[in-house]
């Protein structure tokens, strides 16, 4: 091996390391690899070099560090070269239109990697091929990238972020010309192009030249103005906002959200929210939280609650670090804080968007052109609202890539897409961004809270009103951790061949009778006349939905990014059935039966979700 380094004895590994040392120009990652070889650290070398990060529809997400399985200067260059080649093949006018590149505040001093550095390298790659690169000069929320793709009519967008992952991770998220995240077959096309362009092109490392090039443009000021103008079409109660005395706390959890949420509140003439000082500035160390994920609930919001108590605020808004998600908590009369689930916020924001739309549209026929979307594992509450109010509700597969692309199809057909959401606290309230957006959602939630205050109503009271009018929808979601792919496979195969009968699904679960089964791994749906599922199927991931005779629905699925088997359950009651205690007990019993009969956690050695 070069540099007088001893071979490891593993030919394939030596080849990967040799190629790495030949291509890498980052002194930190290069010396980390050289040290591992000198020390004979086989486990560490295998971890870094045994397999290349897989480029999927969510792009890349991995730890920052040396080697082909991590996010670093070289893998960013290789990925961008492949993406650039793929775009050259897809668009004849790429050199006229260009791409946009945004980034968050993540950094990894040990390997010299950071989101800003990776974004600059990506820009250098495009500029070396004569492609205009609209590189943001400052950190931005993820939704600014899809907004810019649509606003400037670009071919694609890249956002360098790992969202709410642990601090050592980073990611590379890709948008297509329609402003939505990529879907298949683009992922496999890009992946193939990456493999064909592993050797860095001569100018790919040259960020200094690229940052001076005429092809480099900074969209920050223009987009910062245009975005806040665009979201104002959803500001319907400016006078109420101006006078509102509701106090709101906001945390950006050491991410990018602070200044942008302040601007969004200003655009709506809302009083600025009180920022959590210890968390308002971007900090890649995320020093005050164990996980920078507001979905994890109260632990992330401890400082927010303390500030709210000091200021007399009744509501807390929290963005995840790249500001594409939004969590909300409200102080109850008991003095306790209630953190709303993603499904509950979907119900509140969906109701609010329709309420505002109804006030603006007196034409009774217009509602037939209106659509709301949700992912298939999210609450069916919007379906109940749609049935009563006359608009359309559609389900998509899990993930905003599906909702964004479906929304674009509907908009292109002249339909109006008012709202889309997923239970993982993601909301699309403004179709100028065809992805989840925690910045516009924060301002729209601020207006909804101010409006409800004029009716002396809290968010919790309004949620009860929605359930009483459209039927209670109570959900319970969680997961088990499982690192053994074989256990996961056999768990799902047992459900497909239940009781030892081939292609036979369970007809009951404990005392609960199963009325329908949909399997999006195999494409089976017992509810369809031809038994074929309508939603797209994917044999590479596990996903089965059971509908029960008592109105319960349960989906079991594997996660694309984590070693988890997730479950999503919901009990939907008809309007008028308001015995909440009974409904909750019924759902708890159903979940217990599913865990015991379908998951078999003891037999399968599954770890429950850590409390």
C-alpha positions in Angstrom: 0.0 0.0 0.0 1.2 3.6 -0.6 2.9 5.7 2.0 4.6 2.5 3.2 1.5 1.3 4.9 1.2 -2.4 5.6 -1.6 -4.4 3.8 -4.5 -5.5 6.1 -4.6 -9.0 4.5 -8.1 -8.3 3.1 -7.7 -7.7 -0.6 -11.1 -6.0 -1.2 -10.5 -3.8 1.9 -6.9 -2.9 0.8 -8.2 -1.9 -2.6 -10.9 0.4 -1.1 -8.3 2.0 1.3 -5.7 2.4 -1.5 -8.3 4.1 -3.8 -9.4 6.3 -0.9 -5.8 7.5 -0.1 -5.3 8.2 -3.8 -8.5 10.3 -4.1 -8.8 12.1 -0.7 -7.3 15.6 -0.3 -8.7 16.4 3.2 -5.7 16.1 5.5 -7.9 15.2 8.5 -9.8 12.2 7.0 -6.6 11.1 5.2 -4.6 10.9 8.4 -7.4 9.2 10.3 -7.3 6.4 7.7 -3.5 6.2 7.7 -3.5 5.9 11.5 -6.1 3.1 11.4 -4.0 1.2 8.9 -0.8 1.8 11.0 -2.6 0.6 14.2 -4.1 -2.4 12.4 -7.6 -1.3 13.5 -9.5 -3.8 11.4 -12.9 -3.3 13.0 -12.8 0.5 12.4 -11.5 0.1 8.9 -14.2 -2.4 8.0 -16.8 0.0 9.5 -15.5 2.8 7.3 -14.8 0.8 4.1 -16.9 -2.3 3.8 -19.8 -0.7 2.0 -20.6 2.6 0.3 -23.4 4.7 1.7 -26.6 3.8 -0.2 -28.2 6.6 -2.1 -32.0 6.3 -1.8 -35.0 8.5 -2.3 -34.1 10.3 0.9 -30.6 10.9 -0.5 -27.8 10.0 2.0 -27.7 10.0 5.8 -24.8 8.7 7.8 -22.2 9.7 10.4 -19.5 12.2 9.4 -16.0 10.6 9.3 -13.5 9.0 7.0 -14.3 6.2 4.4 -16.9 5.3 1.9 -19.6 4.5 4.5 -19.5 8.1 6.0 -20.2 11.6 5.1 -17.0 13.5 4.2 -15.4 15.7 1.6 -14.7 12.9 -0.8 -18.0 11.1 -0.6 -19.8 14.4 -1.1 -17.7 15.1 -4.2 -18.4 11.6 -5.5 -22.1 11.8 -4.8 -22.4 15.3 -6.4 -20.4 14.2 -9.5 -22.9 11.3 -10.0 -25.9 13.6 -9.4 -24.5 16.2 -11.8 -24.0 13.5 -14.5 -27.5 12.2 -14.0 -28.9 15.8 -14.3 -26.9 16.3 -17.5 -28.5 13.2 -19.0 -32.0 14.3 -17.8 -32.0 18.0 -18.8 -30.8 19.6 -22.0 -31.0 23.0 -20.4 -29.2 22.3 -17.1 -26.5 24.9 -17.9 -29.2 27.6 -18.4 -31.3 26.7 -15.3 -28.9 25.4 -12.6 -29.4 24.0 -9.1 -29.8 25.3 -5.6 -27.7 24.2 -2.6 -28.6 24.9 1.1 -27.1 23.7 4.4 -27.7 23.6 8.1 -25.2 24.3 10.9 -23.8 20.8 11.5 -20.1 20.3 11.9 -17.6 17.5 12.9 -14.2 19.0 13.8 -12.5 15.6 14.1 -12.9 14.8 10.4 -13.1 18.5 9.2 -16.6 18.0 7.8 -19.4 20.5 8.1 -22.7 21.1 6.2 -21.3 24.4 4.9 -18.1 22.8 3.7 -20.0 20.0 2.0 -22.3 22.5 0.3 -19.3 24.5 -1.0 -17.8 21.3 -2.5 -21.1 20.4 -4.2 -21.2 23.9 -5.7 -17.6 23.5 -7.0 -18.6 20.2 -8.7 -21.5 21.8 -10.6 -19.5 25.0 -11.5 -16.7 22.8 -12.9 -19.3 21.5 -15.4 -20.6 25.0 -16.3 -23.8 24.6 -14.3 -25.0 27.7 -12.3 -25.0 26.9 -8.6 -27.4 29.0 -6.4 -25.5 28.5 -3.1 -27.0 30.1 0.0 -24.5 32.3 1.8 -26.0 31.4 5.2 -27.7 28.5 6.9 -31.3 28.0 5.9 -34.3 25.9 6.9 -34.7 22.9 4.6 -38.0 24.2 3.1 -36.1 27.1 1.5 -34.5 24.6 -0.9 -37.7 23.2 -2.5 -39.1 26.8 -2.4 -36.1 28.0 -4.4 -36.3 25.2 -7.0 -40.0 26.1 -7.7 -39.5 29.9 -7.4 -36.5 30.1 -9.8 -37.5 27.2 -12.0 -34.3 25.2 -11.4 -33.5 21.6 -12.4 -32.8 20.4 -8.8 -32.0 21.2 -5.2 -29.7 19.8 -2.6 -30.0 20.3 1.2 -27.1 19.3 3.4 -28.7 18.3 6.7 -29.3 15.4 9.0 -32.5 17.0 10.4 -33.0 15.8 13.9 -30.5 12.9 13.9 -27.7 12.7 16.5 -25.0 15.4 16.3 -22.3 13.2 14.5 -24.6 12.6 11.5 -25.1 14.5 8.3 -27.2 14.0 5.2 -27.7 15.0 1.6 -31.3 15.5 0.5 -32.3 15.9 -3.1 -35.2 17.7 -4.8 -36.3 17.3 -8.5 -37.4 20.2 -10.8 -41.0 19.9 -9.6 -40.0 21.1 -6.2 -40.6 17.7 -4.5 -38.2 15.1 -3.1 -37.1 12.5 -5.6 -38.9 9.2 -6.0 -37.9 6.1 -7.8 -36.4 5.5 -10.4 -34.3 8.7 -9.9 -32.6 7.2 -6.8 -31.2 4.2 -8.6 -30.2 6.3 -11.7 -28.3 8.7 -9.4 -26.8 5.7 -7.5 -25.5 4.2 -10.7 -24.0 7.5 -11.9 -22.2 7.9 -8.5 -20.5 4.5 -9.0 -19.4 5.6 -12.5 -17.9 8.9 -11.3 -15.8 8.0 -8.2 -12.6 9.7 -9.3 -12.7 13.4 -8.4 -12.8 15.6 -11.5 -9.8 18.0 -11.7 -11.8 21.1 -10.4 -14.0 19.3 -7.9 -11.8 20.2 -4.9 -11.4 23.8 -5.9 -13.9 25.5 -3.7 -11.9 28.8 -3.6 -12.1 29.2 -7.4 -15.7 28.1 -7.4 -16.8 30.6 -4.7 -15.4 33.5 -7.0 -17.0 32.1 -10.2 -19.6 34.1 -12.2 -21.7 30.9 -12.2 -22.0 31.1 -8.4 -25.1 32.9 -7.2 -26.5 33.7 -3.8 -30.3 33.4 -3.6 -30.4 34.3 0.2 -31.8 37.8 0.0 -34.3 37.2 -2.8 -35.6 33.9 -1.3 -35.8 35.4 2.2 -38.1 38.1 0.8 -40.1 36.0 -1.6 -40.8 33.1 0.9 -42.2 35.4 3.6 -44.4 37.1 0.9 -45.6 33.7 -0.4 -46.7 32.4 3.1 -48.8 35.6 3.7 -51.5 34.2 1.5 -52.4 32.1 4.5 -52.6 35.1 6.9 -56.4 35.7 7.2 -56.7 37.5 10.6 -54.1 40.2 10.6 -56.2 42.5 12.9 -56.6 39.8 15.5 -52.9 39.0 15.3 -51.9 42.6 15.9 -54.1 42.9 19.0 -53.4 39.4 20.4 -52.1 39.1 23.9 -51.4 35.4 23.7 -47.8 34.7 24.8 -45.9 32.0 22.8 -42.5 30.5 23.5 -40.4 29.2 20.6 -37.3 26.9 20.5 -35.2 26.0 17.5 -33.4 23.3 19.5 -29.9 24.6 18.5 -30.9 24.5 14.9 -31.5 27.0 12.1 -35.1 28.0 12.9 -34.9 31.0 15.2 -34.5 34.0 12.8 -36.9 32.5 10.3 -39.7 31.8 12.7 -39.3 35.4 14.1 -39.6 36.6 10.5 -42.6 34.4 9.8 -44.4 35.8 12.9 -43.5 39.3 11.7 -45.0 38.6 8.3 -48.3 37.7 10.0 -48.2 40.7 12.3 -48.0 38.4 15.3 -46.1 39.5 18.4 -42.6 37.8 18.3 -42.5 34.6 20.2 -40.2 34.4 23.3 -37.0 32.5 22.2 -35.4 30.0 24.5 -32.0 31.8 24.8 -29.9 28.7 25.6 -31.2 27.0 22.4 -31.8 29.8 19.9 -28.4 30.0 18.2 -27.2 27.2 16.0 -24.8 24.8 17.8 -23.7 21.5 16.2 -23.0 20.1 19.7 -26.7 20.4 20.7 -25.5 20.8 24.3 -28.8 21.1 26.2 -30.6 18.0 24.8 -30.0 14.3 24.6 -31.7 14.0 21.1 -32.4 17.2 19.1 -35.8 15.8 18.1 -38.9 17.6 19.4 -40.9 14.4 18.5 -39.3 12.8 21.6 -41.6 15.1 23.6 -41.1 16.7 27.0 -37.4 16.0 27.5 -36.5 18.3 24.6 -38.9 21.0 25.9 -37.8 21.3 29.5 -36.1 24.7 28.9 -39.1 25.9 26.9 -41.5 25.0 29.7 -39.3 26.9 32.3 -39.3 30.0 30.1 -43.0 29.8 29.5 -43.6 29.6 33.3 -41.4 32.7 33.8 -43.1 34.7 31.0 -46.7 33.5 31.7 -46.9 31.9 28.2 -49.5 29.2 27.5 -48.1 27.7 24.3 -44.7 26.3 23.2 -43.7 25.9 19.6 -40.6 23.8 18.8 -38.9 23.2 15.4 -36.5 20.4 14.8 -32.9 21.5 13.9 -33.5 22.0 10.1 -37.0 23.6 10.8 -39.1 21.4 8.6 -41.1 19.9 11.5 -43.1 21.6 14.2 -44.1 20.4 17.7 -46.6 22.2 19.9 -47.3 22.0 23.6 -50.0 23.8 25.7 -50.4 24.4 29.4 -53.5 22.8 30.7 -55.8 24.1 33.5 -54.2 21.5 35.8 -50.8 23.3 35.4 -49.4 20.3 33.4 -48.1 20.7 29.9 -49.7 18.7 27.1 -47.5 17.9 24.1 -49.8 17.3 21.1 -49.1 14.3 18.9 -48.5 14.8 15.2 -51.9 13.4 14.5 -53.6 15.8 16.9 -51.8 18.7 15.3 -52.8 17.4 11.9 -56.4 17.5 13.0 -56.0 21.1 14.4 -54.1 22.5 11.4 -56.4 20.7 8.9 -59.5 22.1 10.6 -57.9 25.6 10.6 -56.9 25.5 7.0 -60.4 24.5 6.0 -62.0 27.0 8.3 -60.1 29.8 6.7 -60.7 28.6 3.2 -64.5 28.4 3.9 -64.5 32.0 5.1 -62.9 33.1 1.8 -64.9 30.9 -0.5 -68.7 31.3 -0.7 -69.1 29.3 -3.9 -70.5 25.9 -2.8 -69.1 24.1 -5.9 -65.5 25.1 -5.2 -65.1 22.6 -2.4 -65.2 19.8 -5.0 -61.8 21.1 -6.3 -60.2 21.0 -2.9 -57.8 18.3 -1.7 -56.1 17.3 1.6 -53.4 14.6 1.8 -52.0 12.4 4.6 -49.6 9.5 4.7 -51.2 6.1 5.2 -49.8 5.6 8.7 -51.2 9.0 9.8 -54.6 9.7 11.4 -57.8 9.3 9.3 -59.3 12.4 10.9 -59.1 14.4 7.7 -61.0 11.7 5.8 -63.9 12.2 8.3 -63.7 16.0 7.9 -63.7 15.5 4.0 -66.7 13.2 4.1 -68.8 15.7 6.0 -67.5 18.9 4.3 -67.4 17.6 0.7 -63.7 18.0 -0.2 -61.3 15.2 -1.3 -59.0 13.4 0.9 -56.2 11.1 -0.4 -53.7 8.8 1.3 -50.2 8.3 0.1 -47.3 6.0 1.1 -45.3 7.1 4.2 -43.1 10.2 3.7 -43.4 13.6 2.3 -41.8 12.7 -1.0 -45.1 10.9 -1.9 -47.3 13.8 -0.7 -45.1 16.4 -2.4 -45.2 14.6 -5.8 -49.0 13.9 -5.5 -49.7 17.5 -4.6 -47.8 18.7 -7.7 -49.8 16.3 -9.9 -53.0 17.6 -8.5 -51.9 21.3 -8.8 -50.9 20.6 -12.4 -54.5 19.3 -13.0 -55.9 22.6 -11.7 -56.9 21.3 -8.3 -56.4 23.1 -5.0 -54.2 21.3 -2.4 -54.9 23.0 0.9 -53.0 20.8 3.4 -50.9 17.7 3.8 -49.5 16.1 6.9 -47.7 13.1 8.4 -47.9 11.9 12.0 -44.1 12.5 12.4 -45.0 16.3 13.1 -44.6 17.2 9.4 -47.0 19.7 7.8 -47.4 21.3 4.4 -49.7 24.3 5.0 -48.5 26.4 2.0 -48.1 24.8 -1.4 -45.3 27.1 -2.4 -43.2 24.5 -0.6 -44.0 20.9 -1.7 -42.5 19.4 1.4 -43.0 19.6 5.1 -42.3 23.1 6.4 -42.0 24.0 10.1 -41.6 27.8 9.5 -44.9 28.5 7.7 -46.6 26.0 10.0 -45.4 27.9 13.1 -46.8 31.3 11.9 -50.1 29.6 10.8 -50.3 27.9 14.2 -49.6 31.3 15.9 -52.6 32.8 14.0 -54.9 29.9 14.9 -53.9 30.2 18.6 -54.6 34.0 18.5 -58.0 33.4 16.8 -59.0 30.7 19.3 -58.1 33.0 22.2 -60.7 35.6 20.9 -63.3 32.7 21.4 -61.8 31.9 24.8 -60.7 28.5 23.5 -57.5 26.6 24.0 -56.0 24.2 21.5 -57.1 21.3 23.7 -60.7 22.5 23.7 -60.7 23.0 20.0 -59.4 19.5 19.4 -62.3 18.2 21.5 -64.7 20.2 19.4 -63.2 18.7 16.2 -63.6 15.2 17.6 -67.1 15.8 18.7 -68.1 17.1 15.3 -66.3 14.6 13.1 -65.8 11.6 15.4 -63.1 10.8 17.9 -59.8 9.6 16.4 -57.5 8.3 19.1 -54.1 7.0 18.1 -51.2 5.2 19.8 -47.9 4.8 17.9 -44.6 3.3 19.1 -41.8 1.0 18.0 -39.6 -1.9 18.9 -35.8 -1.9 18.3 -34.5 -4.9 16.3 -31.0 -5.2 14.7 -31.6 -8.7 13.3 -33.0 -8.6 9.7 -33.8 -12.3 9.8 -36.0 -11.8 12.9 -37.8 -9.0 11.2 -38.3 -11.0 8.0 -39.7 -14.1 9.9 -42.0 -11.9 12.1 -43.7 -10.5 8.9 -43.6 -13.9 7.1 -45.4 -15.5 10.0 -48.2 -12.9 9.6 -48.5 -13.8 5.9 -48.6 -17.5 6.5 -50.6 -17.4 9.8 -51.2 -20.7 11.6 -48.8 -22.4 9.2 -51.3 -21.8 6.2 -49.6 -20.4 3.1 -50.8 -16.9 2.1 -53.2 -16.7 5.0 -53.3 -13.6 7.2 -54.7 -13.6 10.8 -58.5 -13.4 11.0 -58.4 -12.4 14.7 -56.0 -10.9 17.2 -56.8 -11.9 20.8 -60.5 -10.9 21.2 -60.4 -8.5 18.2 -61.7 -9.7 14.8 -59.8 -8.6 11.7 -62.0 -7.3 8.9 -59.4 -6.4 6.3 -55.7 -6.7 5.5 -53.5 -4.7 3.1 -49.9 -5.8 2.6 -47.8 -3.1 0.7 -44.8 -5.5 0.6 -46.6 -8.0 -1.6 -49.3 -5.8 -3.1 -52.3 -7.7 -1.5 -55.5 -5.9 -0.4 -58.5 -7.9 0.8 -60.7 -4.9 0.3 -60.2 -4.6 -3.4 -62.3 -6.7 -5.9 -59.1 -8.0 -7.6 -57.3 -8.2 -4.2 -54.6 -5.8 -5.5 -53.5 -2.8 -3.5 -54.0 0.6 -5.0 -51.0 2.3 -3.3 -47.6 1.5 -4.8 -45.9 -1.6 -3.3 -42.3 -2.1 -2.4 -40.8 -5.6 -1.8 -37.7 -4.1 -0.2 -39.6 -2.8 2.9 -42.2 -4.5 5.2 -45.6 -3.0 5.7 -48.9 -4.6 6.7 -52.1 -2.8 7.7 -54.9 -4.6 9.6 -58.4 -3.2 9.9 -60.5 -4.4 12.8 -64.3 -4.9 13.2 -64.3 -2.4 16.1 -63.1 0.5 13.8 -59.4 0.1 14.7 -56.7 0.3 12.2 -53.1 -0.9 12.8 -50.0 -0.7 10.5 -46.8 -2.5 11.2 -43.8 -1.4 9.2 -40.0 -1.3 9.1 -38.1 2.0 9.2 -36.0 3.0 6.2 -33.4 4.8 8.3 -33.3 3.1 11.7 -33.3 -0.5 13.2 -37.0 -0.2 14.2 -40.3 -2.1 13.6 -42.9 0.7 14.0 -46.6 0.4 14.7 -49.3 2.9 14.2 -52.8 2.3 15.6 -55.9 4.3 15.6 -59.5 3.9 16.7 -62.0 5.9 14.7 -65.4 6.4 16.3 -68.5 7.8 14.7 -69.6 11.3 15.6 -71.6 11.3 18.8 -69.7 8.5 20.4 -67.9 10.6 23.0 -67.1 8.1 25.7 -63.3 8.8 25.5 -62.4 6.7 28.5 -63.9 3.7 26.9 -62.4 4.4 23.5 -58.9 4.8 25.0 -59.3 1.5 27.0 -60.4 -0.3 23.8 -57.4 1.0 21.9 -55.0 0.1 24.8 -56.4 -3.4 24.8 -56.1 -3.6 21.0 -52.4 -2.5 21.1 -51.7 -5.0 23.9 -53.2 -7.8 21.7 -51.2 -6.7 18.7 -47.9 -6.6 20.6 -48.6 -10.0 22.2 -49.9 -11.9 19.2 -48.2 -10.2 16.2 -44.9 -8.9 17.5 -44.2 -11.6 20.1 -41.5 -9.4 21.7 -40.2 -12.1 24.2 -39.8 -14.8 21.5 -38.3 -12.3 19.0 -36.1 -10.6 21.7 -37.4 -7.1 20.7 -36.3 -4.1 22.7 -39.2 -1.8 23.6 -39.0 2.0 22.9 -36.8 3.6 25.6 -38.9 5.7 27.9 
